[in-house]
């Protein structure tokens, strides 16, 4: 995992910040949340794990402490679990959306739905096979944090957000420039 | 014609900078080829059999003379002196260098052109009627909607990595010249006093396509007000992006999703998503506004037509007769009959320049000399504009009828007046195995052999309307499924074979052709064509087009004729016979 992530708040500037969240796949540590006594103590667990544990008092306690968020896999049909997500909104400081491979764009729609449909105001972090050339699209559909794949050059990555000063369709971040021109 | 404002211009200029950086990272090794591939494809850059190929966008097929001259310049400076116009109204250059592509894009940006989304798993360049704005049978000029949707789809962030490529076509005329139902989404524009207060609406067809599973699109929503198209199409694409198959390349197109769910269920899911978008996005901020319409539509007003009297073909011929020798007379008469199309404005016509010379160039190819000449012709005779057709020809859309003879004479010098539009030799063909790394077989030598076999224009004119489409592989870039006669290159044990389909059709009675039986060797194809055509000639009733004869009789007599001489050619003698 990366020690740094790119944070790009909706009304702010992109910058590198320390990564406080460990992405956990839900498979290891014998079904429990990993022991994070040392180093980071916040964990993003898979949504499918949350679905079966969200009534567990210990989990809820830790969530209330701000230590647990969830990440959605590209396969997760988030609209099918709208009630759980609505309830989770008050518990999770951060949600993630996973890219199994950079050219799989399902998580773009997940982020758009989280912003449009669920009115999710907190952080949405891109995780998984996140490469430099997806950052622009991600930033526009609703992602405001990016944990890039470890081999990516973060300095080159940071420059991506300045490439375009105009856009021709609305997104979470901007209104299309063509409206203003009309 | 649409003119870029500073927003469009800024976007294409910044896109050049973005792609230049991506190419640099590829060349210095920090971007792996596998990761560069989708990026270059979204910029129309393929790696073909021998070289890189760059596909340049020609939105809805509309070009001006200056742009065509730039394409000629690119052909000369960066390629081998020619370009290839495609069935989706774009142009491709077959021999470009990776290192030079950013410079080519910079040349294009100077004349309001680009290569954005001409390939890749994203929303591709939108196609429309090559006769938009001038066709006599048009009820709505589709170009403002085409342009609004071009802008909406350009670098759309949510749909940058769809399961597969995604193609729109938009029609606004009685006769469909867009192969509407063979697109992922076909938009049929309507204007009816009984719906939406007589405002423009769209009927949306989804799930059409060719490829290995040819399917005609299904109507999934009628009367969508034009203002709502962005949110409706967002809903539609969002359903596809989330649920389109990604496990199998061949099952990833939207047609497979629509078929698997059923058009009704697909429509229901889109409708559900769309309703939510309406509710969630305050006052539907995605909707197109009247101000946007006006900003775009003002570019598609009529050119400065003169008040002229309409002339009949007979009048045009009799005027021309005194100026032409006898062989020219025949040529001009045929050209008027086949290559000149009626116009909305009296005294004007649209002239199609054939890019299908018999046997001497690949269908759709134009040399830089021809491109420069056509640009001059456009300036002189057609308000400096031209169009690319789905059949890979070029159109001068606004020619004064009285100037047709002068245009014909000038274009004749550049081998552009073959009167074969809509005839058997007006072949649609993909580049095939000569260029394309996907192809199983060659297309171009087959097209050439057929054009050489059927070189008699008297005979071709007597045969009348027949479409013949050739694809070098199952991806169907040559649209063989919708040719009255289709030829598909197939690979069997490392050898090139050709399968024949019959009964395909584009237009309002669009249909998918049916395979007639086992495939043939390359050198059998001209004889097979002769057998099919002879059967038609023997069986047709007066004035009955090929497709109607086929529909009346079915496949049996054609099949029997095609296989009558099967086996005449030995395997050995046929190898590479047409190469």
Interface residues (C-beta under 8 A of the other chain):
Chain A: X77 X102 X103 X104 X105 X106 X108 X109 X110 X112 X113 X116 X117 X119 X131 X133 X134 X136 X137 X138 X139 X140 X141 X153 X156 X163 X164 X165 X166 X167 X168 X169 X170 X171 X175 X176 X177 X178 X179 X181 X182
Chain B: X5 X7 X8 X10 X11 X14 X15 X17 X18 X22 X25 X30 X31 X35 X38 X39 X121 X151 X152 X153 X154 X155 X156 X157 X158 X159 X160 X161 X162 X230 X238 X241 X242 X246 X276 X277 X280 X281 X285 X286 X289 X291 X292 X294 X295
